[in-house]
Amino acid sequence: MSSETFEIIELANGDVALRRSGHKEDPLVSIHFSAESLQFMRKHKVAIARAMLEAGIEAVHNLDDLEPGYFEEDEESLPVNHTIH
C-alpha cells in the first residue's frame, strides 16, 4: 500500500476535491453538489464529501476482490446518462 498523503480541499467554485498533499495540479477527484443538495446539507458539505471520498478509496482497495469481468459491459447498450446502483 502506498504511503502517499492526500488532502481534501474546497475549490474556488465550491466543489470539494481530493489531491495529493503539497501538489497544486488538477485534483484526482472532485465532487460537485447541486444548489438544492447544498441547501439540504448546509454546513455539512465537506463532511459528506469526505465520507464519499473515503467510500471511493475503500472501493479502490477492494478492486482485487471483484470477480474477473465485473466491469465488462457492452458499452453500446448503455445510455449516455444512466443510473448506477
C-alpha positions in Angstrom: 0.0 0.0 0.0 1.2 3.5 -0.9 2.2 5.8 1.9 1.3 8.8 -0.2 -0.7 11.5 1.6 -3.8 13.1 0.1 -5.8 16.2 1.2 -9.4 17.2 0.8 -9.8 20.8 -0.4 -12.5 23.1 -1.4 -12.0 24.6 -4.9 -12.7 28.2 -5.8 -16.0 27.1 -7.5 -17.2 25.5 -4.2 -16.6 21.9 -5.3 -14.8 19.6 -2.9 -11.8 17.7 -4.2 -9.1 15.2 -3.4 -5.5 15.8 -4.4 -2.0 14.7 -3.5 -0.7 16.7 -0.5 1.6 19.6 -1.5 0.7 19.3 -5.1 -1.1 22.1 -7.0 -2.1 20.2 -10.1 -5.6 19.2 -11.0 -7.3 17.1 -8.3 -7.7 13.4 -8.6 -11.4 13.6 -7.9 -13.8 16.4 -7.5 -17.4 16.4 -6.2 -20.0 19.0 -7.3 -23.2 19.4 -5.3 -26.2 21.0 -6.8 -27.7 24.1 -5.2 -30.6 22.0 -4.0 -28.4 19.5 -2.3 -26.3 22.3 -0.7 -29.4 23.8 0.9 -30.2 20.4 2.4 -26.6 19.7 3.6 -25.9 23.2 4.9 -22.7 23.3 6.8 -22.0 19.5 6.4 -20.9 19.7 2.8 -17.2 18.8 3.5 -18.1 16.0 5.9 -20.4 14.4 3.4 -17.8 14.8 0.6 -15.2 13.3 2.9 -17.5 10.2 3.5 -18.0 9.9 -0.2 -14.2 10.1 -0.9 -13.4 7.6 1.9 -16.0 5.1 0.4 -14.4 5.5 -3.0 -10.9 4.9 -1.7 -12.2 1.8 0.1 -13.8 0.6 -3.1 -10.5 1.0 -4.9 -8.7 -1.0 -2.2 -11.3 -3.8 -2.7 -10.9 -4.0 -6.5 -8.8 -7.1 -6.3 -11.7 -8.9 -4.5 -14.0 -8.5 -7.5 -14.6 -11.3 -9.9 -12.9 -11.1 -13.3 -15.1 -9.4 -15.9 -17.1 -7.4 -13.2 -16.6 -4.1 -15.1 -17.0 -5.6 -18.6 -20.3 -4.3 -20.2 -21.4 -3.8 -23.7 -20.8 0.0 -23.9 -23.0 0.3 -27.0 -26.1 -0.9 -25.0 -25.6 1.7 -22.2 -27.3 5.1 -22.5 -25.2 8.2 -22.2 -26.7 9.1 -18.8 -27.6 6.1 -16.8 -28.2 5.2 -13.2 -25.6 3.0 -11.5 -26.6 1.5 -8.2 
